[in-house]
Amino acid sequence: MANKPTYQELERRIREIADANDGHLPSADAFAWAGYVAALLEWSLITAKDHRLLQDLLGPESAGPALTITLGVDGAREIMEREGIKA
């Protein structure tokens, strides 16, 4: 990837992993991807909208660790409670 990643490219890569696993994205992959897309957002390589759409693909359970890394424990807790995300 020489340029900024696009939503379409990231979505395709995530769906390829799910397709290789009978349509289900394994939890370990979802957690790794959640951290990756959080970093892309933090470094302004994707938009907040693209991050949200990608996170929706990954599932809410993968959001907790990435939010904690990005926002700290208290910030993540607040967002997770507001969004109904289980730790």
Contacts in CASP RR format, 6 or more apart in sequence:
PFRMAT RR
TARGET T0000
AUTHOR 0000-0000-0000
METHOD contacts of the structure
MODEL  1
MANKPTYQELERRIREIADANDGHLPSADAFAWAGYVAALLEWSLITAKD
HRLLQDLLGPESAGPALTITLGVDGAREIMEREGIKA
1 9 0 8 1.000
4 45 0 8 1.000
4 46 0 8 1.000
5 40 0 8 1.000
5 45 0 8 1.000
5 46 0 8 1.000
7 46 0 8 1.000
7 50 0 8 1.000
7 53 0 8 1.000
7 54 0 8 1.000
10 37 0 8 1.000
10 40 0 8 1.000
10 46 0 8 1.000
10 50 0 8 1.000
10 54 0 8 1.000
11 53 0 8 1.000
11 54 0 8 1.000
11 57 0 8 1.000
14 25 0 8 1.000
14 33 0 8 1.000
14 54 0 8 1.000
14 57 0 8 1.000
14 58 0 8 1.000
15 57 0 8 1.000
17 25 0 8 1.000
17 26 0 8 1.000
17 29 0 8 1.000
18 24 0 8 1.000
18 25 0 8 1.000
21 29 0 8 1.000
25 33 0 8 1.000
25 57 0 8 1.000
25 58 0 8 1.000
27 61 0 8 1.000
27 62 0 8 1.000
30 58 0 8 1.000
30 59 0 8 1.000
30 61 0 8 1.000
30 62 0 8 1.000
31 62 0 8 1.000
31 65 0 8 1.000
31 66 0 8 1.000
33 54 0 8 1.000
33 58 0 8 1.000
33 62 0 8 1.000
34 55 0 8 1.000
34 58 0 8 1.000
34 62 0 8 1.000
34 63 0 8 1.000
34 64 0 8 1.000
34 65 0 8 1.000
34 66 0 8 1.000
35 65 0 8 1.000
35 66 0 8 1.000
35 69 0 8 1.000
37 46 0 8 1.000
37 51 0 8 1.000
37 54 0 8 1.000
37 55 0 8 1.000
37 58 0 8 1.000
37 66 0 8 1.000
38 51 0 8 1.000
38 66 0 8 1.000
38 67 0 8 1.000
38 69 0 8 1.000
38 70 0 8 1.000
40 46 0 8 1.000
40 51 0 8 1.000
41 47 0 8 1.000
41 48 0 8 1.000
41 50 0 8 1.000
41 51 0 8 1.000
41 70 0 8 1.000
42 70 0 8 1.000
46 54 0 8 1.000
55 62 0 8 1.000
55 63 0 8 1.000
60 83 0 8 1.000
60 84 0 8 1.000
60 85 0 8 1.000
60 86 0 8 1.000
61 85 0 8 1.000
61 86 0 8 1.000
63 80 0 8 1.000
63 83 0 8 1.000
63 85 0 8 1.000
64 76 0 8 1.000
64 80 0 8 1.000
64 85 0 8 1.000
64 87 0 8 1.000
67 75 0 8 1.000
67 76 0 8 1.000
67 79 0 8 1.000
67 80 0 8 1.000
67 85 0 8 1.000
68 76 0 8 1.000
70 76 0 8 1.000
71 79 0 8 1.000
79 85 0 8 1.000
80 86 0 8 1.000
80 87 0 8 1.000
END
